[in-house]
Amino acid sequence: MELSADPAVATLEMSETKRKDGEASSSDGDYESLPPHVSMTTHMTAGAVAGILEHTVMYPVDSVKTRMQSLQPDPKAEYRSVFEALRRIIQTEGIFRPLRGLNITMMGAGPAHALYFACYERVKRSLSDVIQNGGNSHLANGVAGSMATVLHDAVMNPAEVVKQRMQMYNSPYRGLWDCVRTVTRTEGIGAFYRSYTTQLTMNIPFQAVHFITYELMQEQLNPHRHYQPGTHIVSGAAAGAVSAAVTTPLDVCKTLLNTQENVALSSMHISGRLTGMANAFRTVYRLGGLPAFFKGVQARVIYQMPSTAIAWSVYEFFKYFLTKQKLEHEAGTGPF
C-alpha cells in the first residue's frame, strides 16, 4: 500500500491495515489509531458537551447541596440526607423546584468547560514536554488543572451566584433575569464576582487534586491510554470524590458569599454584605465551629462523583469520536 504524505492519514491507514491483518483489536476504542495531538477545536467541543451534560444530569443534587450548606436554615428546609431532601422539596415545592437555576448553569457551563479542557490539554502537553520529555507528569497535570480553573471560574462565577440564589429555600427571585436585574441594582456588578477569590482558592486545589487523581488512576487502569469508557468513569468518580471531600470547607464559605444568607448574617449582627474569604471563614466558624465547614459534605461527594465520571467519559468519548471522524474524512473513507 502506498504511504500517505499526511501523517494523520498515514496513522489511520496503518491502523486500518493492522485491523485487516488481525494484529489489532476490532474495537474502535484505541487511542493508538489517533494522532498524538488532538485539535483545539475538538478539545473545546468535547469539553462544552461534557460540561453541559455534567451539570444537567446532576443538577438536582447540586440544589440540595446548596441548601444543606445553609448555616441558619429555615426549619422547613432542614434535611437529614440528600434523598430525603429531594423527596421533601418535590412534595412541598413542586417537581421542577430542584431544577430552578438550571438555565443559567447551562449557559455558563458550555463556554466555561470549552476553555477549561482546551487550556488543560494545551498546558499539560507543553509542560509534560519540558518536565517529562512528553511522558505523564503529575506536576504538569496539577499546574495545567490550576491554570484551566482560572479561565473556567471567570466564566462560571456569575452563573454560580445566580444559580445558588435561585436554589435557596424561599428564594425571592421570580426567574433568571429578575435575579440578575435585582442583584445588579441592589448590590452592583461586583456582586457576581464577590466569591471569585474564594472560588479560585477552592477550585485551584480541587482541580489540582482532581486532575492528578484522574491521571494517576488512568496510569494504573489504562496505561496505554486507549479509549476505555469503564476506566474513564472509574477514574473520574474517584477524582471527584477525593477532591470534593478535601475542599468542602472552602465550598461552604463560597456558598455563604454567594447567597449572603440573611438569617445567618443577622444572627451575627452583620449589616450590609459579607465580603472576602477571611470574613467568610470567621463567620462560618463563629456560627457552627469546625463541623460547620463540612456541612453538605455528603451531598457534595454524591454530586461530584457521578459529575466528574460523566464529564470525563463524555469528554473522552467526544474527543475520540470527533478526531476519528476527522481522520476518516481526510482519508476519504468517512461518511462526510
N, C-alpha and C positions, 0 to 999 in steps of 0.2 A: 504493500500500500504506500502511495506517495505521501510523504510527511508534509503537513501544512506549515507555512511560514508563520502563521499566527500561533503563539504559544498556548493561548486558551483553547483554540480549536484542536491543536495537537494533543493537548491534555485530554480533551473529550474523546478524540479519536482513539487514543491509546487505551482509554478506559473502556470504550466500546469493544475494542479488539480483545481486551482481557476477558470481557464478559462472553464474547463469542468463543474464545478458546477454552472457556471453562476455568480460567485461572483466577477469577474474582467472583465474589458473591453476586447472586442475581438481585440482591437488594438494591433499591435506589438510594439507600442512605449512606453513601460512602463519601466522606469529605475528600478522599484521595482522588476522586473523579472531578474535583473542582480546583480552580487555580488557588494559590495560597492567599491571595489578596482579593477580597470582595469589594465591589464598588461602593462609594459613599452613598449613592442613591439607594442601593439595596439595603445598606445598614439603616438608613433613615426610614425607608418604607416599612421594613420589618419591625423596627423599633416603634413606629407610630401605631401599627396594628397591635403589637404586643401590649403597649401601654393602655390603649383604649379597652382591649378585652380584659386585661388585668383589673382595671378599676371598675369596669362594668359588672363583671361576674361577682366580685366580692364586695360590692358597694354596700349592701345591707349590713354586713358585719362591720364595715367601717363606720356606719352610722351608729351602731351600738357602741363601738369603741369610744367614739366622741362623747356619748352620753355617760358612759361608765367612768370616764376621766373627769367628770364634773366633781369639783371639790365640795360644793354645797348643793347637792341635787334636790330638786323638789321631791317631797315624799312619794309622789306618784311616778317618779322617774328613778327610783332606786331598784336596781336589779341584782339578782344573785348570780346569774350566769348569762352567757351570750344568747343561748337558745330561749331561756325564759324571757329575756328582754325582747327578742324578736317576736315571740308569741304575744306578749302584752302590748307591744307597740301596734301590731297589726289588729289586735282585738279592740283596742281603745281609740286608736287614731286613724285606722284605715289601712288597707292592704298596700297602698302605694307610699305610705309615710316613710318607710325605710329607704325609699329611693329619692327622697327630696334632696335636691342639690346635685343630682347625678349629671344634669345637663352641663353645668359649668365645669364639672370634673372632666367630662369627655372633651369639652372644648379645649381644655388646657393639656390633657394627657397626650393627645396626638403629637403636637409640636414639641412638647417637653421631652417625651421619650424618643422622638426622632433625633433631637440634638444630643440626648443622653447617650444613646447607643453609638451614634456616629462618633462622638467625641471619645467615648471609652475605647472603641476599636482602634481609632487612629492613634491616640496617645499610647495605648498598650503596645501596639505594634512598634511605634517609634522607640519607646523606652526599652522594650524587650530586645530590639536590635542592638542597643547600646550596652545594656546590662548583661544580657544572656546570649548574645550573638544569635538572636532570633528565637531562642528557646523560651519556655514559660518562666516568667519571673514574678514571684509573689509581690515584690516591691513595685514592679511596673503595674501589676493588676490593681494594687491598692491606690497608687498615685493616680492612675487613669480613672478609677472609680470616683475618687475625690474631685478631680477636675470636672468630670462629667456632671457631678452633682451641682456644682455652682451654676452651670447653664440650665440644668433641669429645674432647679428651685427658683431661678429668676423668672421662669415662665409660670410655674405651678403655684408660687406663694400666694398671689392674689386669688387664684381659684380656690386654694385651701381655705383662705379667710372666709370667702362667701359660702363655700360648702359647709364648713363647720358651724357657721352661724345659722344656717338653714337646717342643720341636723339636730340642733339642741331642742330640748323639750320646751314647748310653748314659744317657739321662735316667732318673733313679731313680724317677720317679713312675709309679704304675700307671694313673692316669687323672686326669681333671679335678679331681674332688673330693678325691682323695688329694693332689694338688699344692696345692690351696687350704688344706686342713687342715694339711699339713706345713709350708708356708711360714708360716701364721698361728701355729702352735705354736712353731716354732723361731726365727722372725725377727720376729714381731709383725705387726700390721696395716699398720704403716708401710712394710713391705717392698713393698707393692703400689703405693706412691707414691714409692719411693726415686728413681726416674728421672724423676719428673714435671717437675722444673725443667729437666732436660736435654732431656726430650721437648718441652717448650714452646720451649726455646732452639733446638731443631732445627726444630720444626714451624711456629713463627711465621714465620721467614724462608722455610721451604719453601712454606707456603701463600700467603704474600705473593707470592713469585715465581710460584707455580702459578697463582693467580687472575689476576695481571697478565698473564702469558703467554697464558693462555686467552682473556681478554677482548681482548688485542691481536691474537691470531690471528683471533678472530671479527670484529674490525673489518676485517681485510684480506680474509678469505674469505667472510664473511657479514654485510656491513654493514647489511643491512635486518633482521637477526635473525629470519629465517624459520626454521621447523623444517626443517633440512637435516642429516640424520644424518651424511653424509660430513664436513661441516665440524666437527661436534661431535667426531667420532672423531679427526680430524687435529689439531684444536686441543688436545684432551685429551691425546693422545700426546705432542705437543711440550711441553706444560706439564709433564707428568710427567717427561719425560727431563731437561729443564733443571733443574727444582727438585730432582730426585733426585741428580743429579751434584754440584751445588754444596753439598749438605747431607750428603753421605756421612760426612765426619769426625765429625759430631755423632751420626749413626746408629750408628757403631762404638762410641762412648762410651756411648750409651744401651743397646746390646746388652750391653756389659760390666756395666753397673749392674744390668740386669735379670737376667742369668744368674749373676752372681757366679762367673765361670769359675774353678773351683777350681785347676786346674793353673797357670793364668796367675798367679793371686794368690799361690799357694805359691812359685812361682819368684821372685817379688818379695819374699818373706818378709813378706807382708801377712797379718796374723792378723785374725780377725773378718770384718766386712763392709766392702766398699768403698762409700763414700758420697760424694755431691757431684760436680758436674760438673768442678770443678778437679782433684780427685783422679783422676777418670777420664781426663782429658786427660793428666795427668802419667804415669799408669800405661801408657796406650797408647803414649805417646812413648818411654818407657823400655824397653818390650818390643819395639818394632819401628821406632822412628823415624818419620819423616814418611810412608813408604809404608804403615805400619800404619793410618793414618787413612783409607786408601782401600781397605781390604780389603773385598771383596764389592761393589765399585762396579759391576762388570759385572752381577751378579745384581740389584742394586738398580735399575739403569736398566731392565734387561729386565723386572723386576717392575712398575715404576711406569708405564712407557709404556702397556702394554695395560690396566693397572689404572685409570689416570685416563681413558683412552679409553672403557673400559666404564662407569665411573662417570658421566661427563658424558653419554654417548649415552643411557644408561638413564634418567638423571635428566631430561634434556631431553625424552625421549620421554614419560615418565610425567607430567611437568608439562604437556606439550601435550595428551596424551590425556585426563587427568583433568579438565582445565579445559574442553576441548571437550565432553566428556560432560556436565559440569555445565551448560554453556550450552545445549546441546541439550535437556536435561531441563527447564531453566527456560523455554525457548521452546516446550516441548510437542512437539518434533519428534524427541526421542531415544527410545531403546528402553525407558527406565525407566518 
